[in-house]
């Protein structure tokens, strides 16, 4: 199983958040550092073998404001649609 750990405390800007997500999840070079590209890459994950653990979501909200909800909602929605395991901790 592929387990990806993402930490919101390190995501102090949108740009840094996308870089951290890209590196931690081994996204392809074409990853575009936006919500559409995030959704595309999450949709390509092998659902049966993938778990994503996102910690310190409160810190993400502190850093990104309302944009943090958009990022987290992308993970939530794609988890529901694609079936990978999604764990979220404030």
Residue frames relative to the residue before (quaternion, step in Angstrom):
aa qw qx qy qz dx dy dz
X 1.0000 0.0000 0.0000 0.0000 0.00 0.00 0.00
X 0.3317 -0.7098 0.5887 0.1989 3.54 -1.11 0.79
X 0.0540 -0.7873 0.6141 -0.0103 3.55 -0.71 1.15
X 0.1089 -0.7959 0.5953 0.0158 3.54 -0.74 1.14
X 0.1495 -0.7798 0.6050 0.0600 3.56 -0.84 1.04
X 0.0446 -0.7826 0.6207 -0.0176 3.54 -0.76 1.12
X 0.1449 -0.8069 0.5711 0.0423 3.57 -0.89 0.96
X 0.3863 -0.7686 0.4728 0.1910 3.55 -0.52 1.23
X 0.5876 0.5944 -0.3884 0.3880 3.61 1.09 -0.48
X 0.6780 0.4838 -0.2891 0.4719 3.59 1.17 -0.50
X 0.6343 0.5441 -0.3141 0.4505 3.59 1.28 -0.32
X 0.0033 0.8735 -0.4841 0.0516 3.54 0.43 1.28
X 0.7621 0.1270 -0.1160 0.6241 3.60 1.30 -0.03
X 0.6652 -0.4789 0.3678 0.4391 3.58 -1.24 0.25
X 0.6632 0.5232 -0.3062 0.4389 3.54 0.87 -0.99
X 0.6810 0.4752 -0.2903 0.4756 3.57 0.90 -0.92
X 0.6098 0.5528 -0.3526 0.4452 3.60 1.03 -0.75
X 0.6945 0.4659 -0.2849 0.4685 3.58 0.82 -0.92
X 0.6248 0.5262 -0.3426 0.4640 3.61 1.02 -0.69
X 0.6632 0.5004 -0.3042 0.4661 3.58 0.93 -0.90
X 0.6518 0.5037 -0.3126 0.4730 3.58 0.92 -0.89
X 0.6496 0.5304 -0.3114 0.4469 3.57 0.90 -0.94
X 0.7096 0.4546 -0.2664 0.4678 3.58 0.82 -0.96
X 0.6806 0.5047 -0.2986 0.4393 3.58 0.86 -0.94
X 0.7724 0.3567 -0.1780 0.4945 3.56 1.02 -0.79
X 0.4076 -0.7502 0.4409 0.2771 3.57 1.31 0.19
X 0.1514 0.8058 -0.5520 0.1515 3.56 0.90 0.97
X 0.5921 -0.6005 0.4030 0.3554 3.60 -1.14 0.56
X 0.6976 -0.4921 0.3366 0.3975 3.55 -1.30 0.35
X 0.6611 0.5309 -0.3126 0.4282 3.58 1.08 -0.61
X 0.3815 0.7308 -0.4893 0.2845 3.62 1.26 -0.06
X 0.2911 -0.8425 0.4425 0.0985 3.55 -0.60 1.19
X 0.4390 -0.7316 0.4420 0.2769 3.62 1.20 0.28
X 0.6237 0.4523 -0.3868 0.5067 3.55 0.84 1.08
X 0.7062 -0.4871 0.3043 0.4140 3.58 -1.24 0.27
X 0.6320 0.5322 -0.3411 0.4484 3.61 1.01 -0.72
X 0.6666 0.4850 -0.2975 0.4817 3.57 0.95 -0.87
X 0.6090 0.5429 -0.3459 0.4634 3.58 1.06 -0.73
X 0.6652 0.4979 -0.2998 0.4687 3.58 0.88 -0.93
X 0.6356 0.5300 -0.3302 0.4541 3.60 0.96 -0.81
X 0.7016 0.4657 -0.2729 0.4652 3.58 0.85 -0.96
X 0.6426 0.5066 -0.3304 0.4704 3.59 0.98 -0.75
X 0.6467 0.5341 -0.3117 0.4465 3.57 1.05 -0.73
X 0.6701 0.4967 -0.2879 0.4705 3.57 1.22 -0.44
X 0.4943 0.6712 -0.4313 0.3450 3.62 1.23 -0.12
X 0.4627 -0.6483 0.5167 0.3139 3.59 -1.10 0.63
X 0.3745 -0.8006 0.4205 0.2049 3.56 -0.04 1.35
X 0.6817 0.5143 -0.3043 0.4221 3.58 0.86 -0.91
X 0.7734 0.3408 -0.1668 0.5078 3.59 1.14 -0.53
X 0.6518 0.5351 -0.3012 0.4451 3.59 1.19 0.32
X 0.0057 0.7509 -0.6603 0.0107 3.52 -1.08 0.91
X 0.1045 -0.7741 0.6228 0.0449 3.55 -0.95 0.93
X 0.0899 -0.7780 0.6217 0.0105 3.53 -0.80 1.11
X 0.0587 -0.7964 0.6018 -0.0136 3.56 -0.60 1.18
X 0.0733 -0.8175 0.5712 -0.0079 3.58 -0.48 1.24
X 0.8114 0.2624 -0.2171 0.4751 3.52 -1.32 0.41
X 0.1393 0.8149 -0.5455 0.1374 3.56 0.89 0.95
X 0.5692 0.5724 -0.3875 0.4451 3.62 1.16 -0.45
X 0.6470 0.5034 -0.3138 0.4791 3.57 1.01 -0.78
X 0.6028 0.5451 -0.3540 0.4629 3.58 1.06 -0.72
X 0.6596 0.5029 -0.3014 0.4704 3.58 0.94 -0.87
X 0.6212 0.5360 -0.3383 0.4609 3.59 1.04 -0.72
X 0.7138 0.4590 -0.2482 0.4672 3.57 0.98 -0.88
X 0.8211 0.2888 -0.1117 0.4795 3.58 0.83 -0.98
X 0.3975 -0.7285 0.4771 0.2892 3.58 1.22 -0.10
X 0.8377 -0.1650 0.1290 0.5044 3.56 -1.01 -0.79
X 0.5518 0.6103 -0.4002 0.4035 3.61 1.18 -0.38
X 0.5516 0.6072 -0.3937 0.4147 3.60 1.15 -0.52
X 0.6284 0.5337 -0.3331 0.4576 3.60 1.01 -0.76
X 0.6422 0.5260 -0.3239 0.4539 3.57 1.00 -0.78
X 0.6530 0.5065 -0.3075 0.4718 3.57 0.98 -0.85
X 0.6935 0.4730 -0.2746 0.4691 3.56 0.83 -1.00
X 0.6408 0.5221 -0.3268 0.4583 3.59 0.99 -0.75
X 0.5876 0.5539 -0.3661 0.4625 3.58 1.13 -0.58
X 0.6611 0.4866 -0.3008 0.4855 3.59 0.91 -0.88
X 0.6579 0.5226 -0.3120 0.4436 3.59 0.90 -0.93
X 0.6869 0.4950 -0.2809 0.4519 3.54 0.82 -1.04
X 0.6948 0.4640 -0.2861 0.4692 3.59 0.85 -0.92
X 0.5841 0.5514 -0.3762 0.4618 3.58 1.11 -0.54
X 0.6628 0.4986 -0.2998 0.4714 3.57 0.94 -0.89
X 0.7116 0.4689 -0.2581 0.4552 3.56 0.91 -0.94
X 0.7955 0.3444 -0.1510 0.4751 3.57 0.89 -0.97
X 0.4706 -0.7346 0.3953 0.2873 3.57 1.19 -0.38
X 0.4463 0.6498 -0.5096 0.3448 3.63 1.10 0.28
X 0.5549 -0.6119 0.4546 0.3332 3.56 -1.21 0.53
X 0.0778 -0.7946 0.6020 -0.0080 3.55 -0.82 1.08
X 0.0066 0.7764 -0.6288 0.0425 3.57 -0.79 1.10
X 0.0635 -0.8085 0.5842 -0.0317 3.52 -0.78 1.11
X 0.0028 -0.8020 0.5963 -0.0355 3.58 -0.84 0.99
X 0.4443 -0.6966 0.5016 0.2563 3.55 -0.87 1.02
